[in-house]
Amino acid sequence: GAVVSQHPSRVICKSGTSVKIECRSLDFQATTMFWYRQFPKQSLMLMATSNEGSKATYEQGVEKDKFLINHASLTLSTLTVTSAHPEDSSFYICSAPLQGGPSGNTIYFGEGSWLTVV
Amino acid sequence: AQSVTQLGSHVSVSEGALVLLRCNYSSSVPPYLFWYVQYPNQGLQLLLKYTTGATLVKGINGFEAEFKKSETSFHLTKPSAHMSDAAEYFCAVTPGGRGSTLGRLYFGRGTQLTVWP
């Protein structure tokens, strides 16, 4: 069935370094993917829309130079947190919509990635 | 514009009791509505969704929800709670309708369900 996979599930990095998170759509192509951030005990906040073959669209208040998004293929979007700081520590989740699939129009989520910046 | 309101950030029920999690939405176009469940330290799992057709939708794990346009609601119910239902539940909306493209989801703040033995 349709699945969205994220990697890594957990990552710890030092302040000032960069870390990349991958989001893959398995069994289907996704021209658009979405990146969310979730703080503990809170809801999901949309960070940006990842568009295959073009620039990502960022939500207001999200630093595009800090959160680099690349959607180089129809099944892969990456989020790179550059020059990471402890306040970037969070749970990052991606999603991909599937239209007309076996279950109809559905939006699938990845397993999420825990980022800890020390 | 789309938005979602989940009444009650915490709901507690006894095992075997009815579960009712409330969700109201606002949407300027016909909506697609979703309920997701999130277990600790995990991603979101789709419980059920409404796009078109029957307004009473059944999902996994015995959950169901009814789309009521007149009340702009999409409440989630389960007749008999189980301990394994304890989790965070999110209601979400995205613009739907003919010709629409599935896009970003607008989430409610979430409801933490606790099930007592």
Interface residues (C-beta under 8 A of the other chain):
Chain A: Q6 T32 F34 Q42 S43 L44 L46 T49 I93 S95 P97 L98 Q99 G104 N105 T106 I107 Y108 F109 G110 E111 G112 W114
Chain B: Y32 F34 Y36 N41 Q42 G43 L44 Q45 L46 K49 T51 F90 T94 G96 T101 L102 G103 R104 L105 F107 G108 R109 G110
